[in-house]
Amino acid sequence: MSRKRRTPPRPTVVLDFGGVLSAGHDPVPDLHALLGGDAETLRRAVWEGRPAYDEGRIGRDEYWRGVASAAGLEDLSEEEIAELQEVDDRYFLRLDPLSRALLHDMARSGLRLALLSNASAAFGESVRRADWFEAMSFAIISAEERVAKPEPAIYRILLDVLAHESGGVAVPGSVLFFDDRQDNVDAARALGIDAHLWPRNGEAHPDGVRHGSEIAREVLAGRGIVLD
């Protein structure tokens, strides 16, 4: 008696944002143009305070007041804080053209797409208003969950959401995940997720390093999904 081969389930593709979808990963020049002060002091303030902001341990106002203080500015108004957040959001929301093309082709193919990003709650609000976000089923934002990659808990949240959407159990191996940090990739793989390193957009890479969108297309082709 012959048996039909089961067609493997189509994967869910989960993408990081900064360095994967975004065109760049350094908003400091744009912030420095607005705030002035010493650029390196500002850079340290932006990045040293970012983990707490992205994990939801501090709020928008506290984070941006700390950044502005590093530039010698105190007592920011609500409007000035909102402007700093807008500048930061606008920088990151510029999509890399090849990443945008990949997103378009995956959406057109009917793949389920999701976003998993270490980002502030304020950025989460902005990203959900972006024109391309309609291609996504959902976004998991670290500040909203109060846990960030590479902590295992945030990947378990991802799997729980996928299971809830499908009305069953999420199979980690059916999830393709792309991130620009090796520690995030390793943490996802430890839970059985099929994770891949995406060379960070906006940075120089050695000859022979392919764009992440090319890697993603190859991985999908290996799953039998060839994008136009």
Residue, then its C-alpha position, 0 to 999 in steps of 0.5 A: m500500500s502506497r503512502k502519500r508523502r506529507t507536505p511539510p507545513r509552510p513556515t512562519v517567518v519572524l524578522d528582527f527589525g533594527g539591522v534586518l528590516s531597517a536600512g541602518h542601525d545608528p540614529v546618533p548622527d540624526l539625534h546629534a543634529l538636533l541636540g548638539g553637544d559632544a557626539e561621542t558623549l551623546r552616543r554613549a548616552v543613547w546606547e548605554g540607556r537603550p537596554a533599559y528603555d527597550e526592556g521597559r524598565i524606564g519610560r520614554d521621558e526618562y530615557w530621552r531626558g537622560v540622552a538630552s542631559a548628555a548633550g547639556l540640555e535639561d528640563l525638556s518639554e513634552e514637545e521636545i521629548a516627542e520630537l526626539q522620539e520621532v527623529d529616532d523612529r523616523y531613522f529606524l523606519r527607513l527600510d532597506p530596499l532589498s529588505r522591503a522587496l523581500l517583505h513584499d515578495m513573502a507577503r505576496s506568497g502568502l507566508r505568515l510574517a511576524l516581527l520580534s524586536n528589542a525596542s521601546a513601547a513608543f517605537g512599537e506604536s510607530v512600527r504598527r502604523a507603518d505602511w508595510f506593517e499590514a504584511m505582518s500578522f503581529a509584532i512582539i516588542s520587548a518593552e511591552e513584554r518586559v523581556a528582551k532577546p536573547e532571554p529564552a522567555i521572549y521566544r517562548i512568548l513568540l511560540d505561545v502567540l503563534a500557537h494561539e493564532s493557529g489554535g494548536v501547538a507551535v512547532p519551533g522548527s516551523v519558525l524561521f527567524f532572522d536576526d543580526r546578532q549571533d547571541n539572539v540567533d543562538a538563543a532561538r536555536a536552543l529552543g528549536i527555532d530555525a534561526h539564521l544570522w542576517p549580516r547587519n544592514g548599513e554596515a560594511h562587510p567583508d567581500g563575499v558576505r551576502h545581503g540578508s535578504e539573499i540568505a533568507r531567499e535561499v533558506l526559503a527555497g530550501r523549504g520549497i518556497v521560491l519567491d519571485 
